[in-house]
Amino acid sequence: MQPPDSRQEEITNRRGRRRLMRRADILKVYFENVIKAVRDLFKCRVDAEFFDGTK
């Protein structure tokens, strides 16, 4: 197994399976979940334009 890149994290799921993921991908998924929770909780639209990685 190769040493992890400093921009990657080793993720372990509940079954003990391991995977290397880029930190940017981890943050993207996290913020998508936060935006979904805000939409559901406050019943409002949150513009996710700044979280799509193109800006």
C-alpha positions in Angstrom: 0.0 0.0 0.0 1.3 3.4 -1.0 1.8 6.1 1.6 -1.2 8.6 1.6 -0.8 11.9 -0.1 -0.9 14.8 2.3 -4.2 15.9 0.6 -5.8 12.6 1.2 -7.4 10.9 4.2 -7.9 7.3 5.0 -11.6 6.6 5.6 -12.9 3.5 7.4 -16.5 2.6 7.1 -18.6 0.6 9.7 -17.6 -2.7 8.1 -13.9 -1.9 8.5 -13.3 -1.3 4.8 -10.6 1.4 4.2 -10.4 3.9 1.3 -8.2 6.9 0.5 -10.2 10.0 -0.3 -9.2 13.5 -1.3 -9.9 16.0 1.4 -11.7 18.2 -1.2 -14.1 15.3 -1.9 -14.8 14.8 1.8 -15.6 18.5 2.3 -17.8 18.6 -0.8 -19.9 15.7 0.5 -20.0 17.2 4.0 -21.2 20.6 2.7 -23.8 19.0 0.5 -25.2 17.2 3.6 -25.3 20.5 5.5 -27.1 22.3 2.7 -29.7 19.4 2.5 -30.2 19.6 6.3 -30.7 23.4 6.1 -33.2 23.0 3.2 -35.2 20.4 5.2 -35.0 22.2 8.5 -35.9 25.7 7.4 -37.9 24.8 4.3 -35.9 27.2 2.2 -33.8 27.1 -0.9 -30.0 27.4 -0.5 -28.1 28.4 -3.5 -25.2 25.8 -3.8 -23.6 27.7 -6.6 -20.4 28.2 -4.7 -20.0 24.6 -3.6 -19.9 23.0 -7.0 -16.1 23.4 -7.4 -16.3 25.5 -10.6 -16.0 28.9 -9.0 
